[in-house]
């Protein structure tokens, strides 16, 4: 899968642990779980990471190349431990140099040491010394704070306040079974330490060190992640988190996909001709007679360019033929209001959802959240349809109209905030009886999410869990995360207990109804993500949370901003339930309680919908208003806030809607301040491309 880490597990230095099931059985036939990190390896694979053993030869720069993290788990002589039997527990000077170079160049190193470290015949200390970490040869004991009343099964305490990275997110308790103690350099973060009642007292048990571009994590015990211990307490979460943290930020995502069409001279000519035609078109797409001669010159270039590019898109042959026909007919009929119904009906991208398949799209259209005039636009885009998503759509979340796409290139109508390609935006003589596809540009969604969320986290000093930090660092990872979010969100509009047509765009309703519908779909997606056994599932939860909290409320005008209101409601709900805290000018989240609290809000909204089936319209609108206003303070001058007595109930529903203030639920002081600090960042996402 794209965007996840590649982990190399060293077994060539007589380590006491292996990730290979056959090797584990051979090492300790009577108790394989005491020699195996197979469960630890499975947990990383389930989180999307790749993991492979290093079983032969020295650790050289070549052996480490292509990996993000190196794990060294307790090298030892055979007289002390049952080992892999491969190589020597001693690292050569050249290997130590290679490991240091790997880390300082951006790699990660996770080292599992042991109690009585000096006796094992390894020079692991020499490796760690390159990063200022030492291992004391002792065995920690703590009879008063121990696991299962075993004195040397020490229950660790947090080493200090949460830093810039919340490396221990989701970790409440951890046991070190046979632990030594560590010494840490200045600037290192002590993650876990012994308690004041232990011997030694307050000694570091786990430390995290940044070394130039790389990261090092060291533990004073190797048993806590072994097969017989990793499911104790919160060890599994600790293991996933520390390896993900050590992997750091991806150096760079894969290179941009080459596009023969984008490199073709006809594409540049097509773009130029579309922009040449644009100023001649009126809002409805027509061209005044006085501008017709110049417009026809541009139109001829558009037509010729589409014809020149068409052979590169054999899968769209019927559509591109129809497009050329519509272009010529528009010219022949005098450049009036364009009618591209024939080509729209011929364009059926949902029938071939293949990862990387490229389309050329040319229509007279407006772009949602972009250019509201029906100008011609030209777009090169490719389908984003990885195998895992195709299987999920086939087996669990059927959504035959959903077409996730990514930009290759585009004309000015998409140099805006628009991130969708919808058939209903195209100029046609009559609306088709049914639309059969909808395109969402997941690359733009991901890119603006990453930029705004990163800026918000920095501004609000929000400590991020390792997987959340990696999500914000990787365009590929974020893009695939948004594809999953969009897949589930989109289909949710037509699923559930629905008191009204969920596609409310043609209905006139108070805008908080729109806010609740969009939020309902996101909350349902969040809840589904808590149930999915898929690497992207926890990332979807972060994406929904951060986009809703940080971008939605402060994006766009404060006039019936329904997406903004949904974000305001989520923030207020989490704040009032003690999951979100804004204290000392720092935002923190209770990551452990977060899923259950978001799901509780989802249940409240679903309860509103179910009850709404039995309510008359005004009663449902009032109930929805009450739900929102319980958490988001309405405008002091609101008629709706005063209750039914202040509303023109004897008038038709239009009058009830007219009583809604343009900004019925103003931004809180928190969001007013955030908008000022992030306004330039929000503005910078206009026309953003994947980066």
N, C-alpha and C positions, 0 to 999 in steps of 0.2 A: 504494500500500500504506500501511497505517496506521502512524503513529509514526516514519516516516523524515523526513529533512530535505528542504527545498526550496531549491535553489541557483540564484542569479541570476548569470549570467556576462556581465559588461559587455563590449559590443562597440561602444558608441556614443562612445568616446573614442579612436578610431584605434588600438585595440590591435593588436599584432603577432600575435595569436593569435585563432582563432575555433573555436567548437564546431560550426559549420554546415559540412557537407561541401562544399556548392556554393561557399560563400564561400572556403573553404580552397583549392579548386582555382583559383578566380579570383585569389586573392591571390598564389599561387606555383604556376603551372601546371607548371613544371619539377620542383619538389620540394614537393608539397603537405604532406608530413609535417613540413616546417620551418615551417609556418604553422598547423598544426592541433592543437587540444586535443580532437579528436573521440574519440580513444581514452580520454583522461581523463574525458570526459563519459560514455562507455560504461561505464567502471569504476564511476562513481558510480551510474548507473542499475542496474547489476548488483548493487550493494550496497543497492538499495532506494530511493536518494535520487532526487528529481526534479531536473532541471536544465533551465534555459531561458535563451536569449540575451536580452540587453537591447540592442536595435539602434536605438532611436529615442527621441529626447527626453532631457531631463535626468534625472539620478538624484534623484528627489524622494522624500519620505516615502511618497507614493502608489505610486510605482514599486517601492519596496522592500517595501511591505506584502505580507504573505503569504509572504515568503521568510525563510529562516533564515540564509543565508550569501550574501554578495556577494563575487564573485571579480573582481579587477582584474589583468589580465595584460599588463604592459609596454605602456602607451600610448606612442606615439612619432610624430614627424613623418614624413611620407612620404619625405623625403630620406634618412632613416636606415634605415627598415624598410619592408617590404611590409606594409601595414596593412589593416584592414577598410575604410578609406576613409570611415568614418562619424563625423561630429561632429568635435570638436576634442580634442587630447590634454590640453587644459587643463580642469581642473574649476573650475566657478564657485564663488564663496564660498557661494552657497546650496546647491550640491551637497555641498560639504564639510561644511556644517552638517547636511545631511540624512544623510550617511554617519555622522557622529559620533553624531547622535541615534539612528540605527538601531542602532549598535553598543552604545552605553551603555544603550539600552533592552532589550538582550538578544540582539541580532543578532550575526552573525559576519562577519569580514572577512578574506579571504585575498588578499594582495598579492604579485605576482611582479614584482620589480624586475630590473635588469640591471647589467652592468658599464658603466663610464663613464656612469653614470646622468644626469649633468648635461647631456649633449649632446643628449638626445632631445626637448627642447622641451616637456616635460610638467611640471606642478607636483605630481607625485605626492608629492614631499617634504612639501608643505603638508597633504596628506591624512594622511600618516603622523605628522606633527608633532603632530597632535591626540592621538596616543597615545604620544608620547615616543620614537618610532622614527625613526632617520635612515639614509640610504643614502650611503655614501662612494663617490665617483666614481673607482673604480679597477678594475683587473683582477687578480684573485688568480691567483698562480702557485705551483706546488709540484712541481718536477721529481722530488723524491724520493718524494712520495706523490701519484701521479697515476694517472689511469685510462688504460690503453692507451698509457702512456708519452707522453702529450700534457701538457705542463707546465701549461697553463691549464685542463685538465680535472681539477679539484681533487677529491680524495677527502676527504670531510668526516669529522671526528671528532665524537663525542658532546660536547655542550657542558658536561656535568656529570652528577652523579648523578641518578637517576630521582626525580622529584618526586612530588607527590600524584597526578598523572595520568601514566600511562605512555604519553605521546603517541607515542613512537617504538616501541611494541610491534611486534615483527615486522620491524623495520628494522635490518638489520645493516650495510648499506653504501649510500652515496649519492654521486653525482658531481655537482658544480656545474661546468658546462661553460664558461660565460663569466660569472663571478661578480664582483660588486662586494663590498662589505663593509658590515655594518650596525652601527649604534650602538643600544644597547638601554637603556631606562630602568631605574631601580632597581626591583626586584621582578619584572622580566621573566625568563622562562626562556629561556636560550640553548640551543636544541635541538641545533644543529650549528655547528661552527666549523672554521676551517682548522687545520692541524697546526702544531707549533712550527717546522717547517722551511719553512713557506710564507712567501710575501710577499704581503700582510701576515701575520704569524704570529699564530695564536690569535684571528683575527678572527671575529666572529659571522657566520654565513652564513644561519641561520634562527632566528627568535626567536618566542616566544609571549607575548602580553601579555593580561592581564585588564583590562578597562576597564569599571568598574561591573558591570552585569549581562551585558556582552558580552565577546567574545573576538576577538583580532586575531592573525593569523599572517603573518609577512613572510619572504620568501625573497629572497636576493641574486642569484638567477638564475631565468629563466623557461624555459630550454631543458629542464631536467630532467624536466618533465612534458609536453613536446611529444610529438607522435606518433612521432617517430623516436628518442625517448630514454626514454619512460616505462616501457618493458619492460626497461630496463637495471637491473642490480643490484636494489635493493629500492624503486625509485621508485614503483611502483604501490601498494605497501603504505603508503609515506609519504604519497602523495596522498590515498588513502582515509582514512587516519588523521587527517590534518590538517584535512580538510574536515569530517569527523565531529566532531572536537574543537571546531572553530570553531562548529559548529551548536549546541553546548552542550546543555543540558537543555531538553526541550520545555517551553514556558511552561505549557501545560495540554493535556491530551488533549481529544478531542471531548466535547461535552456529553453527558450521560446520555441514552440513548434514551427518548423519551417512551412511556409505557405507559398506554393508555386503561383497562386493567384495574386497574392500581395506583391510578389516580385515582378509580375507581368506588367508591361508598359500600359496595357489597357486599363488596369486598375487605377493607376495615377490619372489617366485621362478621364475615367469615369468620375472619380472624386472631383476633379477640377470642373467638369461639365455640370455636375450637380450643384456645385457652389456658384457657378456662373448663372444657372437657371434660377436659383433661389430668390434673388431680389425681384425677379419679374413676377413671381407668383403672389396672388392675394391669399388671404387667410384660408379660403376654401380650396386653394390649390389651382384656381383658374388663373389665366394670364390675360390682362387687358389687351385690346386690339393694338394699341400703340406700341406695346412691347413685344408683340408676336414675332416680328422678323428676327429680333435678337434671341428670343426664347427658342425659336425653331433651330437656330444654329447650335445652341447648347443641347437641345433635345436630340438632334441628329448625332451628336457625339456620344450622348448617353446610349442611344440605341446601338450604335456601332460598337461601343465598348462592351455592352452586354453580350452582343453576338460574338465578339472576339474572346470573351472569357467563358462562354457557355461550354465549349468542349472540355474544360477542366472540371465540369460538374455534371457528369453523365447521369447521376442519380437525381438531378433536378432538371432534366432535359424538358419534360413537359411544362414545368413551371416557367423556365426561362424562355421557351418558345411562346408561351402565353404572354409573358411579360413584354417581349418584343412586339407581339400583336397588339397589346394594350397601348404601348407607347405610340405605335403608328396610328392606331385608331384615334387616340387623343389628339394627335397632330391633324389628322384628316377631318375631325369634327370641330376644329377651330379652337382648341386649347381651352375649352370650358372647364367646368368642374370635372376633375379626373374620375374615371371609372375603371378600377382595376379588379373588378369582381372575378373576371375569368382567371386572371393569374393568381389571385388570392385562393380561389378554389383549387387551383392546380398545385399550390405549394402545400405539401403535406409532410413536414419534417418529422412528425411523430411516428411515421411508418418505418423509419430507419434510424433508430436511436443507437448509433454506433460511436464509441468513444473516438474522438478525433475527426469524425466526418465533418467536412467543411461545407458551408453553404454560402452562396452569393444571394443577397436579398436586396431587391430594389422595388420600392413602393412609394407612392405619394401618401404621406402619413403624418400624423402628429406623434410626438414622443412623450409618453407619460412622464410627468415631472421634468419636462425638458422644453421642447419647442411645441407650442400649442397650435401652430399653423400646419396645414396639410401640404408641406413642401415635400419634394422628392428627397429620399434618403437612400444611401447605399451602405450596406454593411457586409463585411466578411466575418463570419463567425464559425466556430467549430463546436460540435456537440461534446458535452462532458458526460460520459456514461460509463464509468468503470464497472467491471464485472460484478463487484460486490453490491453495487447499487442496483444493477439490472436484476440480480437475483432477489434482492429485497423488494423491489417493485413487483416482481412476478409472484413472490410467495406470500407477501404480507401487506404491502401498501400499494395496491393496484391504482395506477394513475395514468391511464393511457394517453392523456392529453399533455402531460408534463414533458417539456423539452428544455433541459438545462443547457445553456450555451455559454461560450466565452468569446470575447471580442478578438478578432485578428486586426481589424481596422474598421473605421467608420467615418461618416461625414458629419457635418456640424450639428445636426439635430441630436446626435448622441454625445457631443462634446458638452454634456449637460449632466444633470443628476439622474437621468433616465437609466434604469437597469432592467427594462423589460422589452420584449418584442411581442406585442399582442395583435391578433388579427383584427380586432374591433377598432384599431386606430387607423386602418387603411381606408382611403377614399373609395367608395363603391356606390353603385346605383341603388342597391337594396341590401339590407342586412341578410346574410345567409341564415337559414333556419337554425343552424347549429354551428358553433365554432368547435374545431376539432383539435386545436393545439394552442399552447401558450409558451413562449420562450422567456426564460429568466437568465440574465447575465450574472452567473454566480461569481465570475472573476471580479466584476465591479463591486458586487456586494461584499466580497471578502476583502478587497483592497481598502475600501472606505471603512469597513468594520475595524480592520487592523490599525489603520491610522488613527481613527478617533478613539478607539479603546486604549491604545498604547498611550496616547496623550492624556486621556482621562485618568488612567492608572497612575501616571507620573504626577499629574496635577493634584490628584486626591491622595497620593501616597498610599495607594492600595497595594498591599502585599499579594502577589499572585502565586498560586500553586504552580508547580513546575509544568504540568501539562497545559495550563492556561497560558503561561508565558511562551511556551513553544508554539501554541496556536497563533498567538499574536505575531510571532516571528516568521511563520511559514505561510507564504501565499498558497502553496499547493495544499497544505493541510487545511487552511481556512476555506479554500475553495470547495474541497470535497465535503467539508462540514456543512457549508451552506447548501450544497446540493441535497444532502440528507434532510436538513431543516426544511427546505422548500418543498421537497417531495411530500413530507408528512403534513406540513402546514396547508399546502394547496388542496389536498384531498379532504382535509378536516372541514372545509367550508360546507361540504354536503353530507357530513356525517354527524350523528348525535341527535339529541332532542331539540328540534329547531322550531321555535314558535312562528317563524317568518322565513321568507325566501332569503337564504344566506347571501346571495349575490345582490346586495342591497344598492348597487350603484344607481339603479333606475328608480329607487324609492326615495321619498322625501321624509327623512326621519331626523330626530335630534342626533347630533354628531357623536354623543357618547354611546349610542347604539352601534355605530360603526367601530368606535374604539373598542368596545367590548367584544365585537365579533372578531376583529383582528387579534386582539389579545387572547380570546378563547382558543383560536387556532394555534397561537404560539404556546400557550400554557398546555394544551393537549400534546403538542410536539415535545415540549419539555418532559411531560409525564411519560410519554412513550420512550423518550431517551433514557429515562431511569429504569426502564424495563428491558431495553435492548442489550444483548450481549454482542456488542460491536465496538471496535476501537474508537469510532467517531462519536459514539453516543454521549460520553461525558463532555466532549468538546461542543456538541450541539447545545448542551445545557449552558456552558459558558457563553456561547455565541448569543443565544437568546437573552441571557441575563445582561450581558454587557451592551449589546445593541439597544435593548429596551431601556436600560438605565441611563446610558451615556449619550447615545446619538439621537434617538427618537424624540425625547422631550425638547431638545434645543435645536432641532432642524425644522426649517420652514417657518412660515408666518404664523402668528398666533390668532388665526381665524379658522375656527372649526378644525383645529389640528387634532384629528382623531388618533393618529399614530402617536403623537406626542402625549396625549392624555393616557393612552394605554401604558406608556412608560412611567408617567407620573403615578399612576395607580399602583404599578408593581413596586416602585420605590417606597411609596407611603405604606403599603401593606407590609413589606419586609421590615421597614423601620418600626412600625407600630407593634410588630410581633417580635421585636428584639433580635432579629437576624442580621439586620444592617445597622451599623453604628457610624455616626458622624461625630467624632469626639476628638478634641485637641487638633482640629483641622486635619484629621486623618480618617479616611473611610476604611472600615473593616467589615468583613462578612463572616458569619458563622457557617463555614462550609459544610459542617456535618448536619446542621439543622436546615440548611437551605432547601434541599429537595423536598422535604416533607412540607415546608411552609409554602413553597411555590405550588405544590400539588393541592394544598388546602385552598389557596386562592382559586385554582382551577375548579375545585369542587363547588366553591361559592358561585362562580359564574355559571357553571353547568346547572346548579340548582335554580338559579334565576331563569335560565332558559326553559328548564322543564316545567317550572311553575307558570311560565309565560304562556304555555300552550292553553291553559285554562283561563287566562286573563283577557279582558278587553284591552284594546290598544293603549289607551291613556294610562290604565292601571299598570301595564307592563312598562311603559316608558317611565312612569314615576318610580316603580320598583327598581329599575335600572339606575335611575338618578340617585336613589337612596344608597344603592350599593357603592357607587362611585364616591358620593359625597360623604360616606362614612369614613373614607380614608383621604380623599383629596378635597381640600377646602374650596367650596364654590365662591364665585364673585359675591361680595357683600350686597351688590345691587341686583342680584338675580331674582326674577319672579319665580322661577322654578324652585329656588331654595326656600321660598316662603310657603310652598305647598300648593295644593290644588285650589285653595281659595283665591290665590293671586293669578290664576291662569284663566284664559278665556275659554272655559270648557264648553260654553254654548256655541262656540264658533267651530267651523270645520278644522280638521287636524292641521291645515296649513297655518292657522293662527297660533296653534300650540308651538309649532316649530319656529314661527317668527318671534315668539317670546324668548327664544334661546339667545343669549348674548353671544357675540362673535368669539369672545374668549370666556366662556362660562366657567372654566376652571383654570384660573391664571397660574403661572409658574410660581412655585414656592421661592422663598429667598435663597435657598440652596441652589435651585436651578437658575435663578437670575444671575447669581454669581458665577456659576459654571458656564453659562452661556457667554458671559463676557470673556472668560478665560479661554474658552475653546472655540469661540466664534470664527477665528481665522482658520483653525484646523478644519472645522466643518465646511467653510467656504472652499478650502483647498481641495476637497474631494470632488468638486465639479469636474466631470469628464475624466475621472481617475481611471488609470489603466492598471492592470496587474503588475505588481512590482515586488 
